[in-house]
């Protein structure tokens, strides 16, 4: 099975993250930010990954370090679990409706980090999460996973739904990108010969 455990310890955060890419959608996530826990739960469920997070950060200062470092740790776990990346689809996309909201995600696990995020969120906080940090989470993931991550809310009214649709679309796109293709079992999905 494609599994990884990442321990990320900095002067601002202490994170232990366990990931099984071939899981069943089980989750047990505790970051100190309840809305972020809910989003991580959605990543596990919609990605069919098993995800366990224990994070302790300097939330008395700000949420930034915890949210960004969790994105990095999740990305590093995906990178480690995929090992040489042979036989994977490499890229995936998903269009996610969430009631009145529609979000699109596209991911390429091609080895080059880049992030474009457009949530169209119009408030400072969504639940107890600083809304601007959604971008930092996905940017951290892209760096850790060495991936392109593109997320765009096409339209919507509820800011909660906008963020939730992004995380669900991300999880579904990542699920496709990480999936094995039997026809490519021993091949690297790159003409360059590396990812």
N, C-alpha and C positions, 0 to 999 in steps of 0.2 A: 504493500500500500504506500501511497505517496503522502508521507507525513513529515511534519517539522515541528520543532519546539524552538522558539526564539526567546532569549533573555536579553533584554535591552536595559542597561543601567547607566544613567547619566546623573549629573548633579541636580537634575530637575525631575526625573522620573525613574521608576523602577517597574519594568513590565515583564511579565511572563505570558507568552502566547503559544498555545498549542493548536495546530491545524492538521486536519486530515482532509485532503482534497477528494478522497473517495468515500466520504462519509454518508450520513443519512439526514443531515440537517439538524443535528443536535447542537445545543449551545449552552454556555454557562459563562456569561460575560459580566465583569464588574470593573468599570473604569473610574467610578466616582462621578460620572456624568450620566444621569439616567437616560436621557434622550439618546446619547451616543450608544449606550448599552442596547437600547431598542433597535438602533440602526445596525449594530453588529449582529444582533439576533437575526435580523432580516437577511443579512449577508449569508449567514450560515444556512438558514432555512431555504432561501431562494437559490443559493448556490449548491445546495445539497452537500455542504461541507460540514464537518464537525469543528467547532471553534470554541476554545476556552481562553478567556482573557482575565488576567489579574493585573490591574494597573494601579499604581500609587504615584500621584504626581503632585506638584506644587499648586494645587487648585486654589489655595489661599492667595496666590499671586495672580493667576490667570489660567484659563483652560488650554491655552495655546500649546504648551509643551506636551501635555498629556495627549491631546487630540492628534497633533502632528506625529509624535513618536509612536502612537498606536498605528497610524497609517503606515509609517516606515516599517514597524515590526510585522504587520500583516503582509506587506509587500515582500519583506525578507523571507517570511515563512513560505509564501507562494514560490519564490525563487528557489529556495532550498528544497521544497517538496517536489518541484519539477525536475530537479537534478540537471541532466543534459538536455532536457526538453525534446528529446527525440520522440516522434510519433504523436505529438499534440497537434491540435488544430492551429494553435498559435494565436489566431484572431477570433473575436466573437463580437456580436452586437445584439442589442435587444431594444425593443420599443415597449415601454411600460406604461399602460394606463393606470391611473390611480384616481378613480372618480372623475372629477372635472380636470384633472391634470394629466399631461402626457410628457414623459421624459424618454430620452434616447441615450443609450450608452454604447460606446465602441471601444474595444480594448485590443491592443496588439502586444503580445509578449515577445516582441522582436529584439529585445536587448537594449533599446535606446529609450531612456525616460523622457517623457514629455506629457504635459497635462493641460487640458483646456476644460474649464468648468464654468457653466453658465446656469445658475440655479434660478435666477429671476426672483430670489427671495427679497422681500421688501421690509423685513423687520430685523431688529438687532438680535433677538433671541427666538429660537424655536424650542419650546419646552425650556429645559435648563441649559441648552447648548447655544453658544455664541455662533450665530448663523454664518459669519464670515469664515469660520474654521472648517466648514465643509470642504472648501477648496484646499485648505492646508492638509486635511486628512488624505484626500485623493492625490495631492502632489507628493506627499510622503510615501503613499503606496506606490506611485509610479517610480519614484527613486529606488525604493527597496526592491521592487519586483523587476526593475529594468524594463518598464512597459510604457506604452502610449495609453493614456486614459483620456477619453473625450466624453463629457457628460453635458447634456443640454436639456433644459426644460423648454418644451415647445410652447406650452401655455398652461395656465392654471390659476386658481384663485387662492386656495389655502396654502400658506407657507409650509405648514406641516406636511401636506401632501406633496409639495414640490421636493422637499428634502427626501421624504420617504420614497417617492418614485425614483429619484436618482440612485439611492442605495439599492433598491430592488432591481433596477435596470442594470446597474453595475454588477450585482451578484449573478444575474442571469447571463450577462455577457462574459463574465469571468469563467463561469461554469462551462460555456461553449469553448472558450479559448483554451482552457486546461484539459478538455476532453481528449481522449485518445482516439485516433483514426486508424483502424486496422490496416488500411492501405498504405499508411505512412509509418508503420510500426518501427522500422529501423532507420527511418530517414529523419533528418533535421529539416523542419519546414523553412528552409532558407537556401537560396542559391549561393549565398556568400560562404556557406559552410560553418557559420557560427551564429549564435544568438546571445 
